[in-house]
Amino acid sequence: MNKKLIALFVLILLIVLGVFGYLILNKNNNTENQHTTNNNSNGQAQKENDIKDDEMTKTQENTNKKIAVIYFSATGTTKTVAEYIKDETNGDIIEIIPKEKYTSDDLSYNNDNSRTSKEQNDKNSRPEIENSINVDEYDVIFLGYPIWWGDTPRIIQTFMESVNLSGKTVIPFCTSGSSGISVSEKTLKSYNSDINWIEGKRLGTSKTEVINWVNSLNY
């Protein structure tokens, strides 16, 4: 066999071996990539399952507790929010009803002689509540009210002084044109150190906003 034929044979053999090696290497890479993809997919799926399990556990824990939505509303705004919370939690709803109903004149912010102006400027004022409210059977209480003069209406303080909330979880919520909830929370917390207070929120009348807030709570 002459040298040219030998060289051609060697060249063909090298080409065949190169192609064969490339095919094997490519197959191994595909297998590794598939394995990595499967691992990533499995890891993501497990993470999503863990999140769902946590949410289900949280929902079950909340569902097992007896819930009351207790509120005072003079104009109906806080009532609307309270009803959204009641529907979302399947809790009982209880209105704090003043013995003497508030009129539009009573609610005049700019009139120093209006009923609410006088009440809010008098730290000892305690408007009477018409209905009896029993909180003994409840584990969790959502407590709602409008913000008056930057604070809770005095009738909420009447409520706080008429019930025993020791050992219960209380979640304040308020409605307001501008003022936040922080001052009113300080007022409420001054009554009882044995209450498990969860940070409250000022809410508008958007049902979506209210539902999202309720579902973000761990009570």
Secondary structure as UniProt FT lines:
FT   HELIX           3..63
FT   STRAND          67..71
FT   HELIX           77..89
FT   STRAND          92..95
FT   TURN            104..107
FT   TURN            109..110
FT   TURN            112..113
FT   HELIX           115..121
FT   TURN            123..124
FT   TURN            136..137
FT   STRAND          140..146
FT   TURN            149..150
FT   HELIX           154..162
FT   TURN            166..167
FT   STRAND          169..175
FT   HELIX           182..189
FT   TURN            190..191
FT   TURN            193..194
FT   STRAND          196..197
FT   STRAND          201..202
FT   HELIX           207..216
//
